[in-house]
Amino acid sequence: MCATCGCGDDGATITLADHHHPHPHDHPHEHPHTETISLEQRVLAKNDVLAEQNRQWLADRGILTFNITSSPGAGKTTLLERTIRHLSAQRRVSVIEGDQETLLDADRITAAGARAVQINTGAGCHLDAEMIERALHTLEPDSGSLLFIENVGNLVCPALFDLGENSKIVVISVTEGTDKPLKYPHMFAAAGLVIINKIDLLPYVDFDLDLSARHAHSVNPGVEILPVSATTGDGMDVWFQWIDTRANGLSLRCD
């Protein structure tokens, strides 16, 4: 049981694709709020240690890793499908897929041309570093490759859990509302990039692109904003360039 968000993560399963409750023996005079915070700190501290081990494992192999987060339905998988089809001729790409159930997204990713492993979290609402460690040893991504982690659709808990990635990327869509960065500030503060997806729908929805970008910058002044349509391809060239810049930088550091 995850003390941070109350979700159960013991039932997570990994497949290669082709509230804290007081114990009867707890100290009766210890304040439950203090006890819960202490347990949360231990959970996150353990996760951070494992995340650093993942980061070193990936760095030793020159694997550039992005942790992609969003609400459900923002278009993460469609974005990855188009990205894989564009990049796979130039770079080796693999994906760790996170969902509570099913292999549907992993099947879409393999059909697009990338190797994939699926993590089903059961009742869990986020991936953690231990799940990623297990998935890495199942997937065995190639040295010098790109790795995308598609997190469970949720903008709360994934902000707290470092997975060992080079950067967190937040995907929102124009169908969700202009004020998303203000409602989920911790996720946007942790992001290295915000992708605003489904811009092809802007004529049909009440979404202010400039105001949403200002909201994102109010919680994370240095974050980059990329408006795209993963469906039509608009803006995707800038996204591909963003990836190439970081991949080339990693290559230089590894030489």
N, C-alpha and C positions, 0 to 999 in steps of 0.2 A: 504494500500500500504506500503510495507516494504521499508523504506528509505535506508537501508543498501545495498540491492541488486536490488531494483526496482521491485521485484516480488509482485504480489497481493496475500495476504493471507486471505482476508475476506471471500473467498468462500470455506474454508476448511470444509470438512464434515467428521464425525467420525461414522463408522459402526462397530458394533459387529459382528464378523464372526461366525456360526454353520456350474520510476524515479520521484522521487518527482517533482510535477509540481507547480510553484508559484501560489498562490491564489491572486485574484485581490486586496485583502486588505492587502497583505504583504507589509512590509516597502519597498518603492521603492529604497532606497539608501543602503539597506543591501546587502552585496555581496552574490550571490547565493551559492558559494562554502562554505562560512562560515555557512550559514543557513542549508545547507544539512548536514554538519558535526555535527552541533548541534542536528539536528533531529535524525541522526544515533546514537549519544550518548544517546539520550533519549530512543530510541527503545531498544538498547542493555542494558541500565540500568534497564528498566522495565522488560526485559526478565530475567536479572540476579536475580532480586528480586523473580520472579516467580520460577525460577530454584532452588533457595535455599529453597523455600517452598516445591517444589517437592522432593528435596533431603531429607528434614526433614521428610516428609510424608513417604517416602520409608524407611528411616533409622528407624523410629519408628516401622515399621512393619518387619524389618530385611530383606528387599528385595534387593538383589544384582542386580544392573542394569548396562547394557552395551549399549552404543550408537554406533551402527555399521554403518560406512560410507564407501562409495566407489564411483567410477565412475559407470555408468550403465554397466551391463554385467560382472562385476568382479566376480560374483558368491556368493553374500551375502546370497541369499535365499537358494541356494543349501547347503551352509555351515550351515545355521540354520537348514535345514531339517535333515541333518545327525547328527547335535549336539542334536537336540530334541529327535531323535530316540535313541541316546545313553544315554542321561541324564534322560529321562522321567521316567525310571524305578527307579531312585534313588532320583530325585528331581522334584518338581513341577515347570513347565516352562510355561511362558506366553510371548507373543510377541505383541509389537505395531508396525504395518507395516505402512510405509510412502511411498506413491506414488502419482503422480499427478492425476491419474485416475485408475479405475478398482479395483476389489477385487481379482485379480488372485493370488497375492503372499499370501494374507491372507488365501485363500482357500488351497494353498499348505502347509501352516504352520499348519492349523487345521488338514489336512490329515496326517501330520507327528506326530500329537499327542499333540499339545499344544493349549491352549486357545489363541485367537488372536482378536485384534481389528484393523480395517483398518482406517487410516487417509488419505483421498484424499485431496491434497492441492490445486487442481485446477491449477492456474497459478503459485503457489508457488514452489520454488526450494529447500526448506528445511523445516524441522520441527522446531517449537519453543516451549518454555516452556509452554505457554498457551495451545497449542494443546495437549501437553503431560498431563497437569493437567486434561483437559476434558477427555482424553482417559483413564487415570488412574481411574477416577470415573465411567467410562463406563465398563472397564475391571475388576476392583476390583481384582487385583492379590492377591494370597494367601500370608499371612504372612510367612516369611522364604523361599520364593520362589526365582527363578531366573527370571529376566525380561530382554528381549532383545528388543531394539528399533532399527528397521531397517530403517535408514534414507533414504530420497529421494536420488537417485543416482546423486551425485554432490560432488566435492571435494573443493568447494570454500566456500559457505555460511554456511554449517554445522559446519565449524571450528569456526565461530563466536558465535554460539548460544548454550550456555549451556542449557541442558535439565533437569539437576538434576541427571545425571548418576554418577556412581562410576568411570567409565573410558570410554574414547573414543577408539574405535578400528577401524583402517583403513584397508580395504581389497583392495589389488591390485592384478592383475593377470599378468602372464608372457606374455600375449598377448598385454599388454598396453605399454610397453617400460620401459627400465631400469631407465630413468631419471625422473620418475613420482614424487619422493620426492622433486626434485629440482624445478619442475614446480609448485607444490602446497605445498610450505613449511609451510604455516600456519596450514594446516590440519595435516601434519606429526609432526609438533612441538607440537600440542595439543594432540597427541595420546599417550596412554599408551601401545599400542601394534600395530604392523604392521603384518598383515597376508599376505603372498605372496602366492596366490592361483593358481591352475591349473599347478602345477609343473610337472604333467604328460605330459604336452605339451612342456617341455623344449627342447627335441630333435628336435622339429619342428619349433621353433621360435628363433629370435635373441634377447635373454634376458640374461644378466649377473647377476646371483643371488647375487654374492659377491659384485659386484659394486653397485647394487641397495641398498643393505644393508648399504654399506658405505655412499651412498647418504642420506639415512634416518638418519643415525647417525650424519651426518654433520649438520642437522637441529635440531636433537633431540638426543643428545649423549646417553641418558639413555634408549631409547626406545628398547623394545624387538622385535625381528624379528622371525616369525614362518613361514617357508615354508611348505605348505600343498597342498594336492589335495582333495578338497571336493568331487570330483567324485569317485576317487579310494580309498580314505581313508588314503593315505600316509600322515604321519605327524599329523594326527588328534589326536592321543593319547596324544601328547604334548599339544595340544590345550585344550583337556579335563582336563589334569592335571593343566594347567594354571587357568582354571575356578575353579576347586576344591580347589586350594590353596587359592584363593580369597574368595570363599564361606566359607571355614573353618575359615579363618581369621575374616570374618564378624560375624560368629557364636560366636567366642571367644569374640569379642568386645561386642556382645549383651548379653552375659551371665552375 
